[in-house]
Amino acid sequence: MVNKWEHYFQQVFNNGKYHKLIISFFAFFIYANTTLNQFCVDDSIVITKNEYVTKGFSGIPNILNKDTFRGFFKKEGKDKLVSGGRYRPLTLVAFAILYQCVGANPFMFHLLCIICFILLCNFIYLVLLQLFRNQKLVSPIALAFLSTLFFVGHPIHTECVANIKGLDEVAALLFSILSFHFILNWCENNRPFHLMLSMVFLFLGLMSKENTISFLVLIPFATILFYKTSMGKTFKIFSALLLPVLIFLLIRGSILGWNPVEGISGELMNNPFLKFTNGKYVSMNLGERIGTISYTLVRYIGLLFIPHPLTSDYYPKHIVMHTMSSPISILGFLGYISFIIMGMIQLKRNQIISFSIFLYLIPLFIVSNLVFSVGTLMGERFLFMSSLGFCILLAYVLLKYLNKTQVLWFSSIILFLYSVKTIARNMDWKDDRTIIFTDVKTSSNSAKINNAAGAVLLEDVMKDRESKASQVSLERAIKYLKKALEIHPKYFDANRLLGNAYFFKKEYSQAIAYYSEVLKYLPGDEESLTNLNITYREYARQLGMEQNNPTLAIEYLNKALVLEPNDQLTLNLLGVAYGTLSNYPKALEYFNRVLQLAPNSADSYFNLYLTYSNSGDKQKAAEFLMKAQNLDPNILSKYQGVK
C-alpha cells in the first residue's frame, strides 16, 4: 500500500510533464462559475460608471493622465477622497479596450480575469522551479507544484479573481512574477535583454498597482538567497529595478502630486483611524493606531489558516479600535516580531523558510497602514501577494515533515476544502445585491455595508413605491441606514439616503431633518440641496392640500424658492396657496412668474383665469381662458370642478 501511494506521489508531484496543464485546469475549474456573474460593487468605479473606460479607445489618454478614480467621480477633488490619490491606469486601459470591443459584457470581463489568473499561476510555478532547483531539503519540483496549487485554490483570492476590479492585484503580481522570472534568467545567462524585460515588467506591475514596489526588495533578496549572487551583481539587479520604480514615481507625482499622505480625509469611510469623541471625530493616538493595526495583522494570519467567514467589508466598526494594551494586539505585535527574527535566523539555515516569511511580510507591510493609510483597516485583497509566502511555507512543512502518503492525503483534503469554499464564495460575488446581503451578515457592524444594504433596498422602492413589497423594503432600508448612522454618526451618505427613505414614506419633516444634517457640514452638496428643495415643495403640497394649512405651506414653499428661485412647480403652488387665502394679488404675482418661464403653457393661463375669476375680474378671466383654450382646447374638461 505504501509503495502504491509513493507511486502516486511520484506521478503527481515529481513528474512535471502535466503540472502546467493541471494548474491551468484547476484554476479554470474553481473560477469558471464567475463567468455567470454580473458587474459587482467596485466594478462600477473602474468600468460601468467610469466615463473614461466607457469611452473605449478615446478614453485611454484621460486614464493615463488622471487619478484612477477621476473617471468615476467626474469632478476635480472628489478623486482625492483617499489620502494621496490612486494611480493604477493599466487595468483601466485594458478595461477600456475590452469595453470598446464587447461593451458592458460581464462574461468577457470575468473571462479576462480568469485568463490572467491562470497565466499568473503558471508563471509562479516556473519561478518557484527556478528558485528551488538546487534545494536538497525537499523535492524542488514537488515544492513548486504544491505551493502553486495551494495558491490557486486559496479562497482568500476570491475578492481579486471573482471581482473584476480585483484584476489590478492579479496584474500587479503577474507582472512582478514575470520581472522575477527574467531576473532569474539573467542570473543564469547574463543576457541584457532579459534584464531589460525584467525592468519593463516591473514597470507594468507598478502601473497596475503600487504594491508591486515590494518586489524591488524581494527579487534581489531572493537572488542572494538562492543564487548566491555577489554584492556587485545584486547591486546591478537592484539598480536596474530601481529605474522603473523611479520612472513610475515621477509619472505618479506629476499627475497626483508629491505628497503621498496629502489630503488626509476627515471622513471615517476614507480614514478609518478616527474615533468619535465629544460629538466629533479625532485621530486615534499612536497606541490606538498601532494596537488596531496589530489586531488586523492577527486577523490576516487567521484568514490564511481558516478562510472563513470571508467578507468584502472590513470598514469601521467591523474592525473595532484596539489599544496596545489589548491582549490580541500584544499577541500580534510579538508574533510579527517573532516572524522577522525567525526569517533572519533562517537566512543561512533554511532559505525556503526565510524567503517564505519575507515574501509574506514585505508586501503586507506596504498595505498594513503602518506607513500610510490605505483607506480601510484591512482587506482580503491585501493578502493576495503575501499569501504566496504562506502557500510556499505550508507546502514546505507538509513535504518536509510528512511522508509521501500523508502529503497526498493532507494536500488533497486542503485543496478540496479550498475548492469548495472558493466555488461557493464566487457565487456571493454574483451581483451587488448578493454580495451586499451576504456580507452584511458577516460585517454587521460595518457602517459602509449597512449603508449599501439600505441603498439597494431603496432602489427597489423606487421601482414601485406603492406595493406591499416596497413598503417592507422601505422599512428594512431605514433599519439598515439607522444602524449605519449609529455606527458612524456623521455618515453623510446614510443621512442623505435616510432623507430619501422618509421622502418615499411621505414623512417630509423627517426627510428635511436628514438632508439638513448633511448640509450643516457640506453646505454645497448638490444632491442634498436638490432633494431638500423637492421635499420642501412636497411637504408644502401635503400641508396645503391634505392638512388644509396654506399658511404653513407658504412658509415651506418660500424655503424651496430660496434653493431654486425659478422652479415652476414651487411658484405654481405658491400661487395656489395665496389663492386659497384669497390673497389674489400675490397669487397673480406667482402665476405671472410661471407664465414668464413657460409662455406657451395652457395651465399657466388657466391658473390666471381662475384667479381673476375668483377675484371678480370677469373680463380678465375671459381673456386668459381664451388664451388657455387656444393652447389646449380641452383645458376646461381637464380642470372640471376646479375653482
C-alpha positions, 0 to 999 in steps of 0.5 A: 500500500505504501509503495502504491501511494509513493507511486502516486506521489511520484506521478503527481508531484515529481513528474512535471510533464502535466503540472502546467496543464493541471494548474491551468485546469484547476484554476479554470475549474474553481473560477469558471462559475464567475463567468455567470456573474454580473458587474459587482460593487467596485466594478462600477468605479473602474468600468460601468460608471467610469466615463473614461473606460466607457469611452473605449479607445478615446478614453485611454489618454484621460486614464493615463493622465488622471487619478484612477478614480477621476473617471468615476467621480467626474469632478476635480477633488472628489478623486482625492477622497483617499489620502494621496490619490490612486494611480493604477491606469493599466487595468483601466486601459485594458478595461477600456479596450475590452469595453470598446470591443464587447461593451458592458459584457460581464462574461468577457470581463470575468473571462479576462480575469480568469485568463490572467489568473491562470497565466499568473499561476503558471508563471509562479510555478516556473519561478518557484522551479527556478528558485528551488532547483538546487534545494536538497531539503525537499523535492524542488519540483514537488515544492513548486507544484504544491505551493502553486496549487495551494495558491490557486485554490486559496479562497482568500483570492476570491475578492481579486479573481471573482471581482473584476476590479480585483484584476489590478492585484492579479496584474500587479503580481503577474507582472512582478512574477514575470520581472522575477522570472527574467531576473532569474534568467539573467542570473543564469545567462547574463543576457541584457535583454532579459534584464531589460524585460525584467525592468519593463515588467516591473514597470507594468506591475507598478502601473497596475498597482503600487504594491508591486514596489515590494518586489524591488526588495524581494527579487534581489533578496531572493537572488542572494538567497538562492543564487548566491549572487555577489554584492556587485551583481545584486547591486546591478539587479537592484539598480536596474529595478530601481529605474522603473520604480523611479520612472513610475514615481515621477509619472505618479507625482506629476499627475497626483502630486508629491505628497503621498499622505496629502489630503488626509480625509476627515471622513471615517469611510476614507480614514478609518483611524478616527474615533468619535469623541465629544460629538466629533471625530479625532485621530486615534493616538499612536497606541490606538493606531498601532494596537488596531493595526496589530489586531488586523495583522492577527486577523490576516494570519487567521484568514490564511489558516481558516478562510472563513467567514470571508467578507468584502467589508472590513470598514469601521466598526467591523474592525473595532479600535484596539489599544496596545494594551489589548491582549490580541494586539500584544499577541500580534505585535510579538508574533510579527516580531517573532516572524522577522527574527525567525526569517533572519535566523533562517537566512543561512539555515533554511532559505525556503523558510526565510524567503517564505516569511519575507515574501509574506511580510514585505508586501503586507507591510506596504498595505498594513497602514503602518506607513500610510493609510490605505483607506480601510483597516484591512482587506482580503485583497491585501493578502493576495501577494503575501499569501504566496509566502504562506502557500510556499511555507505550508507546502514546505512543512507538509513535504518536509515533515510528512511522508509521501502518503500523508502529503497526498492525503493532507494536500488533497483534503486542503485543496478540496476544502479550498475548492469548495469554499472558493466555488461557493464564495464566487457565487456571493460575488454574483451581483451587488445585491448578493454580495451586499446581503451576504456580507452584511451578515458577516460585517454587521457592524460595518457602517459602509455595508449597512449603508449599501444594504439600505441603498439597494433596498431603496432602489427597489422602492423606487421601482414601485413605491406603492406595493406591499413589497416596497413598503417592507423594503422601505422599512428594512432600508431605514433599519439598515441606514439607522444602524449605519448612522449609529455606527458612524454618526456623521455618515453623510451618505446614510443621512442623505439616503435616510432623507430619501427613505422618509421622502418615499414614506411621505414623512417630509419633516423627517426627510428635511431633518436628514438632508439638513444634517448633511448640509450643516457640514457640506453646505454645497452638496448638490444632491442634498440641496436638490432633494431638500428643495423637492421635499420642501415643495412636497411637504408644502403640497401635503400641508396645503392640500391634505392638512388644509394649512396654506399658511404653513405651506407658504412658509415651506414653499418660500424655503424651496424658492430660496434653493431654486428661485425659478422652479415652476412647480414651487411658484405654481403652488405658491400661487395656489396657496395665496389663492386659497387665502384669497390673497389674489394679488400675490397669487397673480404675482406667482402665476405671472412668474410661471407664465414668464418661464413657460409662455406657451403653457395652457395651465399657466393661463388657466391658473390666471383665469381662475384667479381673476375669476375668483377675484371678480375680474370677469373680463380678465378671466375671459381673456386668459381662458381664451388664451388657455383654450387656444393652447389646449382646447380641452383645458376646461374638461381637464380642470372640471370642478376646479375653482 
